[in-house]
Amino acid sequence: MLSARSLFQEIIDNDASFQLFCSIAASGETQGGWENGRIAALIPDSQRELAPKIARHGADEDKHGRIFNALMKRRGLTPVNVPEDTDYTLLLEKRGVGLAHEQLRRDERLSEADIVTYLAHSRVTEQRAAEQMVMLRTYFADHPVIGKAVTMISNDEDNHLAYCHEELLRLAREGHARLIQRTLHDCALAEIRVYRDVSLAVMARMGRILNWPKPKSAALAVGIHAIYAYERLGGWRRMASLKMPARRNALSGPPTSAAEFA
């Protein structure tokens, strides 16, 4: 019987599939760290108080990248190149979601509208990340290899999501509500398509590595398309709504350490 737990257990137990999984995750987290670092450096003076929180966000993402690399190193594995069709952050940028890397490489101050774009993009993608980590934490919090990592990263993603809600609500009160609503809508609809495409690509590659029978791979593809259909019909709205989080000022302090994974 197919289940998320059994699928991830297969991936974790096999060196090649675990290597690909961790390489994809590490690449995405490291890219997120760079993006947040550049945004913190280029933030407009009117939003200067956000800079330490954005920098903390970036430091957390860098830490996650190091954790995934450390998990590979513990098993004597090295990172592999991430296939383009599995590169979530690259494909989002190609669809115009978030701030373009070309813009972030320039030493030009961002605008308040750019900060709205950044936070809306983060609110959508952190929703996805938080949900995925909750699933992994549910099944693998006690796992001897990945349990501590999953728990730490999941807590960080919850903090990131809370921060995005709180700051977007603040910006809405400052007059950006219509732009925020429109940007969240566009980001969410783009993200669910990219997530579907990346999920299909990753599962296809895992299937080849793990020699899954064709019916199993086909069933997984059907499931991925079903999730997309649900999200396209209205599930995307959970990624575009805003509410004041229970965790307030979640990124106010220094990032937590992950020395045990170094």
Secondary structure, 3 states (H helix, E strand, C coil): CCCHHHHHHHHHHCHHHHHHHHHHHHHHHHHHHHHHHHHHHHCCHHHHHHHHHHHHHHHHHHHHHHHHHHHHHHCCCCCCCCCHHHCHHHHHHHCCCCCCHHHHHCCCCCCHHHHHHHHHHHHHHHHHHHHHHHHHHHHHCCCCCCHHHHHHHHHHHHHHHHHHHHHHHHHHHHHHHHHHHHHHHHHHHHHHHHHHHHHHHHHHHHHHHHCCCHHHHHHHHHHHHHHHHHHHHCHHHHHCCCCCCCCCCCCCCCCCCCHHHC
